[in-house]
Amino acid sequence: MILKITMPYKHDYDKTLRRLNTIIVRLNNGESLSVKDLAEEFNVSIRTIQRDFNDKLVSLYPIYQDKRKWKMQDGYKIEKATSVEDTIVLDILEKMTDGLGSKFSTKAKKMLSKIKNERDNPIYAKLNMEDISDHINDIAILENAINNKHIITATYDYVEYKQKLKVKPLKIVNYEGIWYLIALNAKNDKLRKYHLKSIDNIKILDTVFSTKKELEELLENSINLWFNDETEPYEVILFLNKHAAKTLKRRPISKSQRVITEYKDGSCDISLQITHEREIISIVQYWMPHIKIVSPQWIHERILGHINVFLK
């Protein structure tokens, strides 16, 4: 059996991109657009314009229909938009490279600026990340609120835990493949972490907020979701045998990691900063028996307690 795939003509594809890009730029400029008027302007059917909105643009931008005219949500602003598909795809790829080390990131960004069509790409990256493609609108709203430091309200429905949120959104992060919103409670500034896909009905308020530099550094140095802002960062020293050292010197556990002693057999001692023991316990347990906590001793003893419970 031979499956035949018919590709669209290039000029049709280019016309679609130009049309989509024009529509988004005009919405971004505050215009209200009629499907009928757009169909006449671009010399296409009303159904084509409806598909543009319903199948493509609604999933990418916070737009809505009011009295048969499409509008951009108040408060949302696209900083740069030259090509809908190119801008979205390249921005996502650029963000993905940020966490892969400065050298790789620099080279990757240079390559992305020179991207050309390739029939076969020999590079494969397995990224086990939660699929949030159905939450593009929410992400766009959150990104706008974070960039402009606006408080938001929303509903949060996580398993059996339901509540109304009023928070200061700080970052959208991915820990171990799961997406979260890191935020401060608007009433008491308590640090909170929310499963991103469990957030709905997001509204941006006019109220603005500010953040401390120390909080930004805390987020940058966090290892996983267990970090907190109630404890001053403290040092943990780990012994890595040669097997763990080979990998973890190339792929550091956190940005605060530094090698303090290297041994002839390839093993080493490293130092890093944490704010909660669970940040490092899960890492050590994953790497056992190739890692050992040198200090503080009480975390080492806690891990031994976990092992004894497991063996029983």
C-alpha positions as CSV (number, residue, x, y, z in Angstrom):
1,M,0.0,0.0,0.0
2,I,1.4,3.4,-1.0
3,L,0.3,6.5,0.9
4,K,0.3,9.5,-1.3
5,I,0.7,12.9,0.4
6,T,-0.2,16.0,-1.6
7,M,1.7,19.1,-0.5
8,P,0.2,22.6,-1.0
9,Y,1.7,24.8,-3.6
10,K,4.4,27.1,-2.3
11,H,2.6,30.2,-3.5
12,D,-0.6,29.1,-1.7
13,Y,1.4,28.6,1.5
14,D,3.0,32.0,1.2
15,K,-0.3,33.7,0.6
16,T,-1.8,32.1,3.7
17,L,1.2,33.1,5.8
18,R,1.0,36.7,4.5
19,R,-2.8,36.8,5.2
20,L,-2.4,35.4,8.7
21,N,0.4,37.8,9.5
22,T,-1.6,40.8,8.2
23,I,-4.6,39.9,10.3
24,I,-2.5,39.5,13.5
25,V,-0.7,42.7,13.0
26,R,-4.0,44.6,12.5
27,L,-5.5,43.0,15.6
28,N,-2.4,43.8,17.5
29,N,-2.9,47.5,16.4
30,G,-6.3,47.5,18.0
31,E,-8.5,47.0,14.9
32,S,-11.8,45.0,15.0
33,L,-12.0,42.8,12.0
34,S,-15.0,41.4,10.1
35,V,-14.8,37.9,8.5
36,K,-16.8,39.2,5.5
37,D,-14.6,42.3,5.0
38,L,-11.4,40.2,5.2
39,A,-12.8,37.7,2.7
40,E,-13.4,40.5,0.2
41,E,-10.0,42.1,0.9
42,F,-8.0,39.0,0.4
43,N,-10.3,37.6,-2.4
44,V,-11.0,34.3,-0.6
45,S,-14.1,32.7,0.7
46,I,-15.7,33.5,4.1
47,R,-15.1,29.9,5.1
48,T,-11.4,30.3,4.5
49,I,-11.2,33.3,6.8
50,Q,-13.3,31.4,9.4
51,R,-10.7,28.6,9.2
52,D,-7.9,31.1,9.6
53,F,-9.3,32.2,12.9
54,N,-10.8,28.9,14.3
55,D,-8.1,26.5,13.2
56,K,-5.0,28.6,13.4
57,L,-5.1,32.0,15.2
58,V,-7.4,31.2,18.2
59,S,-4.9,28.6,19.5
60,L,-2.0,31.0,19.2
61,Y,-3.3,34.4,20.4
62,P,-5.9,35.7,23.0
63,I,-8.4,36.8,20.4
64,Y,-12.2,36.7,20.6
65,Q,-15.4,37.5,18.7
66,D,-17.6,40.5,19.7
67,K,-20.6,41.4,17.7
68,R,-19.3,39.4,14.7
69,K,-16.0,41.2,14.8
70,W,-12.7,39.7,15.9
71,K,-10.6,41.6,18.5
72,M,-7.4,41.1,20.5
73,Q,-7.8,40.8,24.2
74,D,-7.3,44.1,26.1
75,G,-3.8,44.3,27.6
76,Y,-2.2,41.8,25.3
77,K,0.5,43.1,23.0
78,I,2.8,41.3,20.5
79,E,6.2,42.9,20.7
80,K,7.4,41.5,17.4
81,A,5.5,39.8,14.7
82,T,6.8,39.4,11.2
83,S,5.6,35.9,10.4
84,V,3.1,34.0,12.5
85,E,4.5,30.5,12.1
86,D,8.2,31.6,11.9
87,T,8.0,33.8,15.0
88,I,6.2,31.3,17.2
89,V,8.4,28.3,16.2
90,L,11.7,30.2,16.4
91,D,10.8,31.7,19.8
92,I,10.0,28.3,21.2
93,L,13.2,26.8,19.9
94,E,15.3,29.7,21.2
95,K,13.8,29.3,24.7
96,M,14.5,25.6,24.6
97,T,18.2,26.2,24.0
98,D,18.6,28.5,27.1
99,G,18.8,25.6,29.5
100,L,21.3,23.6,27.6
101,G,24.5,25.5,28.5
102,S,25.9,28.8,27.3
103,K,28.1,27.4,24.5
104,F,25.3,25.3,23.0
105,S,22.8,28.1,23.4
106,T,25.0,30.6,21.7
107,K,25.7,28.3,18.7
108,A,22.1,27.2,18.5
109,K,20.8,30.8,18.3
110,K,23.3,31.6,15.6
111,M,22.1,28.6,13.6
112,L,18.5,29.5,14.2
113,S,19.1,32.9,12.6
114,K,20.3,31.1,9.5
115,I,17.6,28.4,9.3
116,K,16.8,26.9,6.0
117,N,14.5,24.1,4.9
118,E,16.0,20.6,5.2
119,R,14.3,17.6,3.9
120,D,15.7,15.3,6.6
121,N,17.0,16.4,10.0
122,P,19.6,13.9,11.4
123,I,19.3,15.4,15.0
124,Y,16.8,13.9,17.4
125,A,16.1,15.3,20.9
126,K,13.9,13.4,23.2
127,L,12.2,15.9,25.4
128,N,9.7,14.2,27.8
129,M,7.6,17.3,28.4
130,E,3.9,17.6,29.3
131,D,1.9,18.6,26.2
132,I,0.5,22.1,26.8
133,S,-0.4,22.8,23.1
134,D,-4.1,23.2,24.1
135,H,-3.2,26.0,26.6
136,I,-1.5,28.4,24.1
137,N,-4.0,31.1,24.9
138,D,-3.4,30.8,28.6
139,I,0.3,30.9,28.2
140,A,0.1,34.0,26.0
141,I,-2.0,35.8,28.7
142,L,0.4,34.7,31.5
143,E,3.4,35.8,29.5
144,N,1.9,39.2,29.1
145,A,1.1,39.5,32.8
146,I,4.6,38.3,33.8
147,N,6.4,40.7,31.4
148,N,4.4,43.7,32.5
149,K,4.2,42.6,36.2
150,H,0.4,42.6,36.5
151,I,-1.6,40.7,39.1
152,I,-3.9,38.1,37.7
153,T,-7.0,36.2,38.9
154,A,-7.8,32.7,37.8
155,T,-9.5,29.4,38.9
156,Y,-7.3,26.5,40.0
157,D,-8.6,22.9,39.8
158,Y,-5.9,20.4,40.6
159,V,-7.2,16.8,41.4
160,E,-9.5,17.5,44.4
161,Y,-8.0,20.9,45.2
162,K,-10.1,23.8,43.9
163,Q,-9.7,27.5,44.6
164,K,-9.8,31.0,43.3
165,L,-6.4,32.5,42.7
166,K,-5.2,36.1,43.0
167,V,-1.5,36.1,42.4
168,K,1.6,37.9,41.2
169,P,2.9,35.6,38.3
170,L,6.7,35.3,38.2
171,K,7.7,32.5,35.8
172,I,6.4,29.7,33.7
173,V,8.8,26.8,34.4
174,N,9.3,23.2,33.5
175,Y,10.6,20.8,36.2
176,E,11.1,17.1,35.2
177,G,8.8,17.5,32.2
178,I,5.8,19.1,34.0
179,W,4.9,22.8,33.5
180,Y,4.2,25.1,36.4
181,L,3.4,28.7,37.1
182,I,5.5,30.1,39.9
183,A,3.7,33.0,41.6
184,L,3.3,35.0,44.8
185,N,0.1,35.1,46.7
186,A,-1.2,38.7,46.2
187,K,-2.3,39.1,49.8
188,N,0.8,37.8,51.7
189,D,3.5,37.4,49.1
190,K,3.9,33.7,49.9
191,L,5.7,31.8,47.2
192,R,3.4,29.3,45.4
193,K,3.7,26.7,42.6
194,Y,0.7,25.8,40.4
195,H,0.3,23.0,37.8
196,L,-0.1,25.1,34.6
197,K,-2.7,23.0,32.9
198,S,-4.9,23.2,36.0
199,I,-5.2,27.0,35.8
200,D,-8.2,28.4,33.9
201,N,-10.2,31.6,33.4
202,I,-7.2,33.9,33.7
203,K,-7.8,37.6,33.9
204,I,-5.2,40.3,33.9
205,L,-5.8,43.1,36.5
206,D,-4.7,46.7,36.2
207,T,-2.7,46.3,39.5
208,V,1.1,46.1,39.0
209,F,3.7,44.7,41.4
210,S,7.5,44.6,41.8
211,T,9.8,41.7,42.8
212,K,13.1,41.5,44.6
213,K,16.4,40.6,42.9
214,E,16.9,37.8,45.5
215,L,13.7,36.1,44.3
216,E,14.9,36.1,40.7
217,E,18.2,34.5,41.8
218,L,16.3,31.9,43.8
219,L,14.3,30.9,40.7
220,E,17.4,30.8,38.6
221,N,19.3,28.5,41.0
222,S,16.3,26.2,41.8
223,I,16.9,22.5,41.1
224,N,13.3,21.3,41.1
225,L,9.9,22.2,42.4
226,W,11.0,21.7,46.1
227,F,12.8,25.1,46.4
228,N,11.3,27.7,48.7
229,D,11.9,31.3,49.8
230,E,11.4,30.8,53.5
231,T,14.9,29.3,54.0
232,E,18.2,31.0,53.3
233,P,20.2,29.1,50.7
234,Y,22.7,26.8,52.3
235,E,25.6,24.7,51.0
236,V,25.5,21.0,50.3
237,I,28.7,19.1,49.5
238,L,28.4,15.9,47.4
239,F,31.0,13.2,46.6
240,L,30.6,12.0,43.0
241,N,32.4,8.8,42.0
242,K,33.9,8.8,38.5
243,H,30.7,7.5,36.9
244,A,28.5,10.4,38.3
245,A,31.3,13.0,37.9
246,K,31.7,12.3,34.2
247,T,28.0,13.2,33.6
248,L,27.3,15.8,36.3
249,K,30.4,17.9,35.5
250,R,29.1,18.2,31.9
251,R,25.4,18.6,33.0
252,P,25.5,20.4,36.4
253,I,22.7,19.8,38.9
254,S,22.2,23.5,39.4
255,K,23.7,26.9,38.3
256,S,25.3,27.2,41.8
257,Q,27.3,24.0,41.3
258,R,31.1,24.2,41.5
259,V,33.8,21.6,41.8
260,I,35.8,22.0,45.0
261,T,38.1,18.8,44.9
262,E,39.1,16.5,42.1
263,Y,40.6,13.1,42.7
264,K,43.0,11.0,40.6
265,D,40.5,8.3,39.9
266,G,38.1,10.8,38.2
267,S,35.8,11.3,41.2
268,C,35.3,14.7,42.8
269,D,33.5,16.7,45.5
270,I,31.1,19.4,44.4
271,S,29.3,22.2,46.2
272,L,25.9,23.6,45.5
273,Q,23.2,25.8,47.1
274,I,19.7,24.5,48.1
275,T,16.8,25.9,50.1
276,H,15.0,22.6,50.9
277,E,16.4,19.1,51.5
278,R,14.0,17.5,49.0
279,E,15.7,19.5,46.2
280,I,18.8,17.3,46.6
281,I,17.4,14.1,48.1
282,S,15.6,13.1,44.9
283,I,18.9,13.7,42.9
284,V,21.0,11.6,45.3
285,Q,18.5,8.7,45.4
286,Y,18.3,8.7,41.5
287,W,22.1,8.4,41.3
288,M,22.7,5.9,44.1
289,P,25.2,4.3,44.6
290,H,27.4,6.8,42.6
291,I,26.7,9.9,44.9
292,K,27.0,10.5,48.6
293,I,26.2,13.5,50.7
294,V,29.3,14.7,52.6
295,S,27.5,17.5,54.4
296,P,25.2,18.4,56.0
297,Q,25.2,15.0,57.8
298,W,21.5,15.2,58.7
299,I,20.5,15.0,55.0
300,H,22.7,11.9,54.5
301,E,21.0,10.3,57.6
302,R,17.5,11.1,56.2
303,I,18.4,9.3,52.9
304,L,19.6,6.3,54.9
305,G,16.2,6.4,56.7
306,H,14.4,6.3,53.3
307,I,16.6,3.3,52.2
308,N,15.8,1.4,55.5
309,V,12.1,2.0,55.0
310,F,12.3,0.8,51.4
311,L,14.3,-2.4,52.4
312,K,11.7,-3.3,55.0
